[in-house]
């Protein structure tokens, strides 16, 4: 049975090995151009649904966030960079169809700047990440990889960073 935090508990993520994080989002540049930005937003929801229905594709967890009334994004945690790349290029994946459509619109000069899209991918080596959660259910990295009591990895950040590398060395 997985460990469940109790009240007034500090935890950390039980991630092992490298961590793969994708930030992907959109910025509404012109609110009135709903016909331009709404399909982008709906496409993101459709991709998340597709990934939830096919866990073998490698998405472990995600968090939907907003940075402003114009900017929305998803933090995604993946099993591996290979699974992330595989999904991005899979001929049967909705992502590939959407990205092909975006590229066709750009080549045809039909992109008018009403909506911006962006992504950032991070492959974080073991020993280069740490996390602390106070009185929180599994969230973010811990939702993707599980969570353990903070003491299992060390009381201080320097100890948690070193935990994996020392355990292996």
BELBELBEL-V431325 format. One record per residue. N is the residue number from 1. SS is DSSP state (alpha for helix, beta for strand, coil for the rest). PHI is phi as a letter, one per 40 degrees, with the letter a starting at -180 (999 if undefined). BURIAL is I if it has 9 or more other ideal C-beta (glycine too) atoms within 8 Angstrom, else O. Layout:
[[N:SS:PHI:BURIAL] [N:SS:PHI:BURIAL]]
This chain:
[[1:coil:999:O] [2:coil:c:O] [3:coil:c:O] [4:coil:b:O] [5:coil:c:I] [6:coil:b:O] [7:coil:d:O] [8:coil:f:O] [9:coil:b:I] [10:beta:b:I] [11:beta:b:I] [12:beta:a:I] [13:beta:c:I] [14:coil:c:I] [15:coil:c:I] [16:coil:b:O] [17:coil:g:O] [18:coil:c:I] [19:beta:b:I] [20:beta:b:I] [21:beta:b:I] [22:beta:b:I] [23:beta:b:I] [24:beta:a:I] [25:beta:a:I] [26:beta:a:I] [27:beta:b:I] [28:beta:c:I] [29:coil:c:I] [30:coil:b:I] [31:coil:d:O] [32:coil:c:O] [33:coil:c:I] [34:alpha:d:O] [35:alpha:c:O] [36:alpha:c:I] [37:alpha:c:I] [38:alpha:c:O] [39:alpha:d:O] [40:alpha:c:I] [41:alpha:c:I] [42:alpha:c:O] [43:alpha:c:I] [44:alpha:c:I] [45:alpha:c:O] [46:alpha:c:I] [47:alpha:c:I] [48:alpha:c:I] [49:alpha:c:O] [50:alpha:d:I] [51:alpha:c:I] [52:alpha:c:O] [53:alpha:c:O] [54:coil:b:O] [55:alpha:d:O] [56:alpha:c:O] [57:alpha:c:I] [58:coil:h:I] [59:beta:c:I] [60:beta:c:I] [61:beta:a:I] [62:beta:a:I] [63:beta:b:I] [64:beta:c:O] [65:beta:b:O] [66:beta:b:O] [67:coil:b:O] [68:coil:a:O] [69:coil:c:O] [70:coil:b:O] [71:beta:b:I] [72:beta:b:I] [73:beta:a:I] [74:beta:b:I] [75:beta:c:I] [76:beta:b:I] [77:beta:b:I] [78:beta:b:I] [79:coil:c:O] [80:coil:a:I] [81:alpha:c:I] [82:alpha:c:O] [83:alpha:c:I] [84:alpha:c:I] [85:alpha:c:O] [86:alpha:c:I] [87:alpha:c:I] [88:alpha:d:I] [89:alpha:b:O] [90:coil:c:I] [91:coil:d:O] [92:coil:c:O] [93:coil:c:I] [94:alpha:c:I] [95:alpha:d:I] [96:alpha:c:I] [97:alpha:c:O] [98:alpha:c:I] [99:alpha:c:I] [100:alpha:c:O] [101:alpha:c:O] [102:alpha:c:I] [103:alpha:c:O] [104:alpha:c:O] [105:alpha:c:I] [106:alpha:c:I] [107:alpha:c:O] [108:coil:c:O] [109:coil:g:O] [110:coil:c:O] [111:coil:c:O] [112:coil:b:O] [113:coil:g:O] [114:coil:c:I] [115:beta:a:I] [116:beta:b:O] [117:beta:b:I] [118:beta:a:I] [119:beta:a:O] [120:beta:b:O] [121:beta:b:I] [122:beta:b:I] [123:beta:b:O] [124:beta:b:I] [125:coil:c:O] [126:coil:d:I] [127:coil:g:O] [128:coil:b:O] [129:coil:a:I] [130:coil:a:O] [131:coil:a:I] [132:coil:b:I] [133:beta:b:I] [134:beta:b:O] [135:coil:f:O] [136:coil:b:I] [137:coil:c:O] [138:coil:d:O] [139:coil:a:O] [140:coil:f:I] [141:alpha:d:I] [142:alpha:c:I] [143:alpha:c:I] [144:alpha:c:I] [145:alpha:b:I] [146:coil:g:O] [147:beta:b:I] [148:beta:b:I] [149:beta:d:I] [150:alpha:d:I] [151:alpha:c:O] [152:alpha:c:O] [153:coil:b:I] [154:coil:h:I] [155:coil:c:O] [156:coil:b:O] [157:alpha:d:O] [158:alpha:c:O] [159:alpha:c:I] [160:alpha:c:I] [161:alpha:c:I] [162:alpha:c:I] [163:alpha:d:I] [164:alpha:c:I] [165:alpha:c:I] [166:alpha:c:O] [167:alpha:c:O] [168:alpha:c:O] [169:coil:c:O]]
